[in-house]
Amino acid sequence: MPALGEDIFMAAGLGKQRLYIVPSRDLVVVRFGWTLTNLFSDQESLKRIIGQSD
């Protein structure tokens, strides 16, 4: 996800659980939600959190 920053770190868990760390923005995001479909997108979610658009 270079478009969102060069320093994004992610850990992925079961059911699309996620941990994102973005040091340049002093940001840590934890997603505990359970997703039964493949509609979740890491890149789209981070764009919304960070506030970037295409």
N, C-alpha and C positions, 0 to 999 in steps of 0.2 A: 504494500500500500504506500508506495513512495509519494504519491500525490498528497497524502495526508501528513507526511512528515517522515524524516529519515530515522527518527528514534522511537518508533512505535514497537512495543513488545506485547506479545499476546500469549495467553495460555488458554487452551481449549479443553472443555470437559464434556461429559455426557449430556445429551439433550440440548446442545448449543449453549451450554454455560460458558461464559467467557470472562477473562480478566485482561483488560487493556491497560498498559502503562505508557504514558507519553510525557517523559521528563521535560521536554522543551515547553510544555504547556502546564506543568505542575498538575497533571491530571492522572487519576486512577479511576477506572470504571470497572465495576463488577456486575455481571449479568447472571442472575440466578434462574431466570425464566426457563421453563421447559418448553421445547418446541417439538411438536410431533410431525411437522411438515418441513420441507426444505425451503420455506419462504424467507427465512432469516438470512440476511446478508451482512457479513462483518463490515465490508467497505461502506455500504449504505448507512449502517447504524453509526459508524464512526463519523461519517460526513455530517450526519444530523447532530451528533453530540458536539463536534468541533465547530459546526456552523459553516461548513464549506458547501458550495454547490458546484455543479459541473460547468 
